[in-house]
């Protein structure tokens, strides 16, 4: 089997196989709340991650969506997606749309205050992606 990574057990367990010093093979397994196969579509990722966070936000819980990975691993595509394509839009546009749709369907006497940050950490430097002229405060 040529695969280095397998996603097992109902998309929760990730098994990694690699070569160790001396040429031997080593396998390790990691368990996550959810893992997505490379052929997963944006809608699946949203329904199992972003949609749940929107529900929590509407219940008053502060939430953070954190994308982590090496350069070129798909973080930007997962978060932003393809502009102009409903099928390929990422988590951010899907979450914003779901959030405002739900707020519009709330009772008129319910008020929401919404604060959003969109930051990047790269080479240990924090950058505000909504306003690059600002230096974000770390609390």
DRENFI-920838 format. One line per field, with one value per residue (C-alpha): residue in one letter; x, y, z. Coordinates in Angstrom, 3 decimals. Layout:
<rs>
residu <- c(A / ...);
X <- c(X / ...);
Y <- c(Y / ...);
Z <- c(Z / ...);
</rs>
This chain:
<rs>
residu <- c(X / X / X / X / X / X / X / X / X / X / X / X / X / X / X / X / X / X / X / X / X / X / X / X / X / X / X / X / X / X / X / X / X / X / X / X / X / X / X / X / X / X / X / X / X / X / X / X / X / X / X / X / X / X / X / X / X / X / X / X / X / X / X / X / X / X / X / X / X / X / X / X / X / X / X / X / X / X / X / X / X / X / X / X / X / X / X / X / X / X / X / X / X / X / X / X / X / X / X / X / X / X / X / X / X / X / X / X / X / X / X / X / X / X / X / X / X / X / X / X / X / X / X / X / X / X / X / X / X / X / X / X / X / X / X / X / X / X / X);
X <- c(0.000 / 1.551 / -0.608 / 1.157 / -2.065 / -5.378 / -8.523 / -10.306 / -13.104 / -15.911 / -13.543 / -12.113 / -8.892 / -5.916 / -3.193 / 0.239 / 2.853 / 6.391 / 9.981 / 12.215 / 15.988 / 17.563 / 14.841 / 12.289 / 8.558 / 6.613 / 2.855 / 1.116 / -2.577 / -4.177 / -7.813 / -9.673 / -13.246 / -13.414 / -10.969 / -11.757 / -10.517 / -8.780 / -11.874 / -14.190 / -16.241 / -16.572 / -20.195 / -19.193 / -16.473 / -18.888 / -21.671 / -19.308 / -17.383 / -18.568 / -22.315 / -21.788 / -19.791 / -22.506 / -25.064 / -22.819 / -22.217 / -25.977 / -26.247 / -23.775 / -20.595 / -17.350 / -15.919 / -12.689 / -12.088 / -8.395 / -6.774 / -3.311 / -1.000 / 2.038 / 2.220 / 0.213 / -1.917 / -5.253 / -5.970 / -6.890 / -9.096 / -10.865 / -11.418 / -12.164 / -12.887 / -13.389 / -14.927 / -18.100 / -18.722 / -21.427 / -20.277 / -16.653 / -17.042 / -15.161 / -16.067 / -15.981 / -18.597 / -20.792 / -20.609 / -21.307 / -24.334 / -25.693 / -25.125 / -27.016 / -29.809 / -30.359 / -30.263 / -32.841 / -35.158 / -34.905 / -37.535 / -37.496 / -36.722 / -33.464 / -30.297 / -26.869 / -23.466 / -21.000 / -17.212 / -15.056 / -11.298 / -9.492 / -5.815 / -2.873 / 0.080 / 3.048 / 6.684 / 5.565 / 4.124 / 0.452 / -1.240 / -4.794 / -6.214 / -9.229 / -7.036 / -3.343 / -2.434 / -3.301 / -1.128 / -3.495 / -3.489 / -2.903 / -4.874);
Y <- c(0.000 / 3.326 / 5.555 / 7.423 / 8.587 / 6.743 / 8.150 / 5.373 / 4.790 / 7.030 / 9.888 / 10.196 / 8.221 / 9.133 / 6.541 / 7.696 / 5.341 / 6.470 / 5.411 / 5.905 / 6.172 / 2.902 / 2.236 / 0.674 / 1.348 / 3.041 / 3.553 / 6.011 / 6.702 / 9.962 / 10.471 / 13.696 / 14.904 / 14.753 / 14.228 / 14.817 / 12.776 / 14.604 / 14.232 / 15.889 / 18.797 / 22.236 / 21.619 / 18.545 / 20.445 / 23.300 / 21.067 / 19.312 / 22.396 / 25.894 / 25.285 / 24.015 / 27.131 / 29.433 / 27.696 / 28.196 / 31.872 / 32.443 / 30.916 / 33.478 / 31.393 / 32.980 / 30.777 / 30.526 / 28.728 / 27.948 / 26.599 / 25.165 / 23.432 / 23.671 / 26.028 / 24.688 / 22.301 / 23.975 / 26.269 / 29.293 / 27.229 / 25.661 / 29.014 / 31.242 / 28.852 / 29.917 / 33.380 / 33.331 / 29.595 / 28.536 / 24.920 / 25.768 / 28.665 / 28.171 / 28.191 / 31.962 / 32.934 / 29.975 / 30.876 / 34.569 / 33.752 / 31.233 / 33.693 / 36.552 / 34.270 / 33.044 / 36.569 / 37.747 / 34.924 / 35.843 / 37.733 / 41.501 / 42.112 / 40.139 / 42.191 / 40.935 / 42.589 / 40.933 / 41.301 / 39.512 / 39.109 / 37.615 / 37.219 / 35.311 / 34.011 / 33.484 / 33.192 / 34.075 / 37.414 / 38.304 / 40.179 / 41.589 / 40.434 / 42.778 / 45.860 / 45.196 / 48.700 / 47.668 / 45.686 / 43.247 / 43.232 / 39.903 / 39.470);
Z <- c(0.000 / -1.126 / 1.068 / 3.821 / 5.497 / 5.900 / 7.491 / 9.377 / 11.883 / 10.620 / 9.756 / 13.271 / 13.253 / 11.078 / 10.598 / 9.434 / 8.036 / 7.411 / 7.308 / 10.334 / 10.521 / 9.443 / 6.853 / 9.182 / 8.919 / 11.684 / 12.011 / 14.309 / 14.811 / 15.888 / 16.892 / 16.117 / 16.509 / 12.717 / 9.848 / 6.182 / 3.250 / 0.381 / -1.844 / 0.718 / -0.595 / 0.995 / 2.023 / 4.063 / 5.883 / 6.623 / 7.952 / 10.375 / 11.539 / 10.601 / 10.948 / 14.498 / 15.399 / 14.004 / 16.232 / 19.257 / 18.425 / 18.222 / 21.702 / 23.046 / 22.979 / 21.739 / 19.006 / 17.055 / 13.799 / 13.487 / 10.322 / 10.776 / 8.362 / 6.183 / 3.209 / 0.289 / 2.350 / 1.505 / 4.460 / 2.321 / 0.010 / 2.990 / 4.687 / 1.682 / -1.160 / -4.739 / -5.058 / -7.167 / -6.838 / -4.378 / -4.657 / -3.833 / -1.413 / 1.829 / 5.481 / 5.970 / 3.359 / 4.338 / 8.034 / 7.450 / 5.274 / 7.817 / 10.659 / 9.012 / 7.742 / 11.289 / 12.736 / 10.158 / 11.239 / 14.938 / 16.858 / 16.400 / 20.082 / 19.962 / 19.416 / 18.461 / 18.625 / 16.298 / 16.362 / 13.849 / 13.568 / 10.624 / 11.358 / 9.997 / 11.956 / 9.672 / 10.764 / 14.288 / 13.100 / 13.544 / 10.679 / 10.501 / 7.169 / 7.371 / 7.817 / 7.102 / 8.343 / 11.914 / 14.271 / 16.040 / 19.827 / 21.480 / 24.686);
</rs>
